[in-house]
């Protein structure tokens, strides 16, 4: 997250990129204190991004501060590779980036 300080992320957003078929479909949003052991905070399946450069928002009931966050994508919509325009991390007060 840039600062090296733990943050409580309450929402994450994903902005679609260039090709619909490369958009993520199934994933786990995960957090870690050390970058080695990961905790799943949210799982999504069969998600759609029908419009280019549009944002989907996901609220999560997280109350713990973590130093690292990642999006572990397990499937897209069929094309080789995965593409997202932006991953946003949001705390109670502001964007945590």
C-alpha positions, 0 to 999 in steps of 0.5 A: 500500500506504499506507506508500509503501514497496515490499513483496514480496507473496507471496500475494494473496487475493480475498473475494467480494462480493454477487452471484455474476455480478459476481465476477471470472472472469479477471484479471492481478495486477500490480505496479509501481514507478512506477504507470505500467509494470506487471509481471504477477505472476499470471494467472487464468482461469475462477475461481469464487466460489460463496459470498458473502463467502468468500476465495480465496487465490493464492500467487505466486513473487514475490521483488521489492519493488514500491510499487504493486499492482493487479488488472486484471480482464478478465471477470466472470460475466455481470452489469454491473460487477465487485464484490469484498469485499476484496483482501488483499496478503500478504508473507512475514511479515504482511499488507501493507496 
